[in-house]
Amino acid sequence: MKLGKIPEENDKRDAVHVAIAPVIAGEILYPGQKVYFSESGIVMGSRDHVPVGVVDTFRITKILKGERLWLMLFPETITSLRHDWTHPAFKEETELKIRPSGYAESMEWMENFAAGHRSGYEETNSYSAETLIQAGKDFIHHGQYHVQDGYTSLQSEEPTEFWNHFSVITGIDSSRQGTPFSCAC
């Protein structure tokens, strides 16, 4: 039995394995639509490109740009199988970092935002983007505020833009969140 081919007269019902991978849509996509990987590692409709597979055929609605989805690879295209498959379109898992649309811009914003704030009593103690991202995660998951020693600049910032960029970078829904920052005062 081969998916994508006309069943032979003597073929019987069967079960199959389909190689799938979680990916991010680079544009609006539809269930069953053929897709390819763009240079940035997101999937796009394969109008003028060689497709590697199709959008999850079991999805009921369209997939919006930036949403995660299951990519179903074409039959007989994977190069090894043991529920940990390889395929020429995929880099080794340790190298594969699929980033949503706007990730680079949001990361740049977060780095600039972090560099504009200090903690501690020395002028050289600026924040890193990673520290502020972790502060957001701690606030969402544990209700834990990040304490800014010696300064109140983070606490006085309007948190909406921080949360918007945080969500793009992490994929964590941060809607309706207050400020994750506090002072030691």
PyMOL commands that set and color helices and strands:
alter all, ss='L'
color gray80, all
select helices_A, chain A and resi 103-115+129-142+159-170
alter helices_A, ss='H'
color red, helices_A
select strands_A, chain A and resi 20-24+34-37+43-45+53-55+68-73+146-148+181-183
alter strands_A, ss='S'
color yellow, strands_A
deselect
rebuild
show_as cartoon
